[in-house]
Amino acid sequence: MSRQAEPRWDPAQYGIFSAERARPFTDLVERIRAADPRRITDLGCGTGALTATLTERWPDAVIDAIDSAPEMIAKARAHEIPGRLAFRVADVTTWRPHQPVDLIVSNAVLHWIPGHPALLPHWAAALAPGGHLAFQVPGNQNAPSHTALRDLCESPRWRARLSGIGAQTVLEPAEYLDILHRHGCTVDTWETTYTQLLTGDDPVLAWAKGTALRPILTALDPAEAREFVDDYRDRLRAAYPPTDHGTVFPFRRVFVIARRKSP
């Protein structure tokens, strides 16, 4: 399973739309029917603010949270609770627990990993009998925000530098169901399109700077990045024109909750 170069993350930029980014996580966790998990792992915890809410939902659990971005973990450590919630830098693709886990949560992470469906059997096998795996991924790879980004990366100006960088792979809900069902799980999967109203100057660009643009901005020098962003801004303005009350930005998400069957 190959990985593209790790993007440099900016926790402040990512946090600009924190309420909108939190909503899918909240909706995912509300559907988890785990009564009293004792061991929880958050794979790809980001800044840790959402992970910390799991301590309120399951106050008796011990939570291990990992992320590959040192910038995110540095921010997350402000949420640590000794003996209950710990954050560390680690790669979710090579993560293996020392003992079975009652609940694995992964929020908006898997789409960054080429070949990520191959991880799911390993994660399902890491669950204790009756344990849950819950994840959500963006399903908007065919939205104008992403098609414009791909078109720009593949344009003559940028193809040699950026072809394939930041490419994301997301399956359809039924495909995730099939994989996890074949590996001993009962599966609940669904999709939701959030019709988000964003405010501010070029808000869709600001959103993308926190996520989809990170690999491109990492690959370019500052002058190149300004040129690329200026072109991308024009394309986003055409695709998402502002209204009197803000900019409408629909965002599709795919949700999966799998429960490992008991013997």
Secondary structure, 3 states (H helix, E strand, C coil): CCCCCCCCCCHHHHHHHHHHHHHHHHHHHHCCCCCCCCEEEEECCCCCHHHHHHHHHCCCCEEEEEECCHHHHHHHHHHCECCCEEEEECCCCCCCCCCCEEEEEEECCHHHCCCHHHHHHHHHHCEEEEEEEEEEEECCCCCHHHHHHHHHHCCCCCHHHHCCCCCCCCCCHHHHHHHHHCCCEEEEEEEEEEEEEECCCCHHHHHHHHCCCHHHHHHCCHHHHHHHHHHHHHHHHHHCCCECCEEEEEEEEEEEEEEECCC
